[in-house]
Amino acid sequence: METPSRETRPEDGAGLVPADTAAPHKEDLSSKIKEQKIVVDELSNLKKHRKVYRQQQNSNIFFLTDRTEMLSESKNILDELKKEYQEIENSEKNKTKK
């Protein structure tokens, strides 16, 4: 049984960040990426017959969900987080070049 303790969505913190808050946002994003990598790894290593539950947002209620669907969704979230992190990295490099 796999239950991600907290589901991360890039939409929650997406967007450009002012320069003075970029470092904390980058660290937060880095920890979300690590967390999401663990979720993807755990879901990938589950046996096919294992049940997966998803926590209802802002609630303590869990619902049975499809393992492959959850894995696919988690990979997409991870890709979006990595993309956002890379954009922050690139913007920092561009600022230092100027």
C-alpha positions as CSV (number, residue, x, y, z in Angstrom):
1,M,0.0,0.0,0.0
2,E,1.5,3.3,-1.1
3,T,0.2,6.6,0.1
4,P,2.1,9.7,-0.7
5,S,2.1,11.8,2.4
6,R,1.7,15.0,0.4
7,E,0.9,15.3,-3.2
8,T,2.9,18.0,-4.9
9,R,1.5,19.9,-7.8
10,P,3.6,22.3,-9.8
11,E,0.6,24.6,-10.2
12,D,0.8,25.3,-6.4
13,G,4.0,27.3,-6.7
14,A,4.4,27.8,-10.4
15,G,5.5,31.0,-12.0
16,L,8.3,33.4,-11.9
17,V,9.7,34.2,-8.5
18,P,11.2,37.6,-7.6
19,A,15.0,37.5,-7.2
20,D,15.0,38.0,-3.4
21,T,12.8,34.9,-2.9
22,A,14.4,32.7,-5.6
23,A,16.8,30.9,-3.3
24,P,14.2,29.6,-0.8
25,H,11.9,28.7,-3.7
26,K,14.7,26.8,-5.3
27,E,15.4,24.9,-2.1
28,D,11.7,24.1,-1.7
29,L,11.5,22.9,-5.3
30,S,14.6,20.7,-4.8
31,S,13.0,19.0,-1.8
32,K,9.7,18.5,-3.7
33,I,11.7,16.9,-6.5
34,K,13.4,14.5,-4.1
35,E,10.1,13.7,-2.5
36,Q,8.5,13.1,-5.9
37,K,11.4,10.9,-7.0
38,I,10.8,8.7,-4.0
39,V,7.1,8.4,-4.8
40,V,7.9,7.4,-8.4
41,D,10.4,4.9,-7.2
42,E,8.1,3.4,-4.6
43,L,5.2,3.1,-7.2
44,S,7.6,1.6,-9.7
45,N,8.7,-1.1,-7.4
46,L,5.2,-2.2,-6.2
47,K,4.0,-5.6,-7.2
48,K,1.1,-5.5,-9.7
49,H,-1.5,-6.8,-7.3
50,R,-0.8,-4.2,-4.6
51,K,-3.4,-1.6,-3.8
52,V,-2.6,2.1,-4.0
53,Y,-4.6,4.8,-2.2
54,R,-4.6,8.5,-2.9
55,Q,-5.3,11.0,-0.2
56,Q,-8.1,13.4,-0.8
57,Q,-6.8,16.9,-0.9
58,N,-7.2,18.8,2.4
59,S,-8.7,15.7,4.0
60,N,-7.8,12.5,5.9
61,I,-9.9,10.4,3.4
62,F,-8.1,7.9,1.1
63,F,-9.5,6.5,-2.1
64,L,-8.4,3.4,-4.0
65,T,-6.7,4.4,-7.3
66,D,-5.0,2.6,-10.2
67,R,-1.3,2.0,-9.7
68,T,-0.3,2.6,-13.3
69,E,-2.4,5.8,-13.5
70,M,-0.8,7.1,-10.2
71,L,2.7,6.2,-11.5
72,S,2.1,8.0,-14.7
73,E,0.7,11.1,-12.9
74,S,3.6,11.1,-10.5
75,K,6.2,10.9,-13.4
76,N,4.4,13.9,-15.1
77,I,4.6,15.9,-11.8
78,L,8.2,15.1,-11.4
79,D,9.0,16.2,-15.0
80,E,7.2,19.5,-14.5
81,L,9.0,20.1,-11.2
82,K,12.4,19.4,-12.9
83,K,11.4,21.7,-15.7
84,E,10.6,24.5,-13.3
85,Y,13.9,23.9,-11.4
86,Q,15.8,24.0,-14.6
87,E,14.1,27.3,-15.6
88,I,15.3,28.8,-12.2
89,E,18.8,27.5,-12.8
90,N,18.9,29.0,-16.3
91,S,17.6,32.4,-15.1
92,E,20.2,32.5,-12.4
93,K,22.9,31.7,-14.9
94,N,21.6,34.5,-17.2
95,K,21.7,37.0,-14.4
96,T,25.3,36.2,-13.5
97,K,26.4,36.6,-17.2
98,K,25.0,40.1,-17.4
